[in-house]
Amino acid sequence: MGLFDSIRGEFIDIIEWTDDSRDTIVWRFPRHDNEIKMGAKLVVRESQTAVFVNEGRIADVFQPGTYTLQTQNMPLLSTLKGWKYGFDSPFKAEVYFVTTRQFTDMKWGTQNPVIVRDPEFGMVRLRAFGAYAARVVDPAALLRELAGTDPQFRTEEVQEYLRRMIVGKLGSALATSGVPMLDLATQQEAIGVRLAGVLTEELKPVGIAVPTFVIENISLPPEVEQAIDTRSRMGIAGNLDQYTQFQAADALAAGASTPGSGVGEGMGLGLGMAAGQRMAAGLTPQPQPTAPAPAASPAPSAGPPPLPVEEQWFIGVDGTQQGPYDRAALAGLVSAGTVARTTLIWKEGMSGWLSAGQVPDVSGLFGAVPPPLPPQA
């Protein structure tokens, strides 16, 4: 081997990139003065693409494989350099390796709620979050539009741009889906597939595609969630009056478990009154039917007179009429705090609704309720 062959052997380089990160999209091959020797080996691995840039202009793009760099397999660069017959001299060019695999750890979420119109709840503010996968499908377009001359272009540099585009398309997708808010959970996959196609088309000029888009959760404001929970409990109860009594029973139980609240005594009083009335009603003998007397001389009934009709009270809570309640149940609601002095109340015989504190038959029930505890130090 001659001297020139030995020197030429030292000039042959291997240009390759072994990716030791999980978030690098574009990596520029570090070359002193950007000099590459003719005949150098270029190794492009799977999920990679090598792009040659000459004097700021994108030249040749190499797909996965091993190449010996010559003028024959670099037609664009040869044209830019003016190599008509081929030369063995070194040349200057920048080599960018672009990752074409999917980046699956991309997250998205709405910083501000998206307002949509729901046929059942009206205008509703929705928040959503999830994940998506992105990949480079046009390395040259990515270098021209986003990466530029960045020697190491990472996902964090493009993630905010993608997130803003996702949020911008999410509101339109939810509003035009025609799916009621309560049924969104069953349509999240279909909406995600549609958004993936829309985003891929929008990102085509920058060389990025979104093959997978996942909506993990769509959340509602706390007040809407509370309304849905209340409606669910009402549906389980099946009857508005029963649901009100159920709420009163919950309040009584919670108050009775609080030492010194006074609710336990009031609850005992109310329950005792209700139990006494029910026991009296059960022990009182009912009038027995008697044979009809002759029409000419009717005999008076020997049984007791009929029991007085139990008074029935109605209350108004949040614009909704609830009831009827007997006096024992009403006393329990007063003890639980469900009925206050300002609560509207009515029974048969009253000309209209009045505050409970203005009705003499009811105002006496508030005397058994202790005043609020003073502030504790």
Secondary structure by P-SEA (a helix, b strand, c coil): ccaaaaaaaaabbbbbbbccccccccccccccccccccbbbbbbcccbbbbbbcccccccccccccccccccccaaaaaaacccccccbbbbbbbbbbbccccccbbbbbcbbbbbbbccccbbbbbbcccbbbbbccaaaaaaccccccccccccccaaaaaaaaaaaaaaaaaaccccccccccaaaaaaaaaaaaaaaaaccccccccccccccccccaaaaaaaaaaaaaaaaccaaaaaaaaaaaaaaaaaaccccaaaaaaaaaaaaaaaaaaaaaacccbbbbccccccccccccccccccccbbbbbbccccccccccaaaaaaaaaaccccccbbbbccccccccccccccccccccccccccccccc
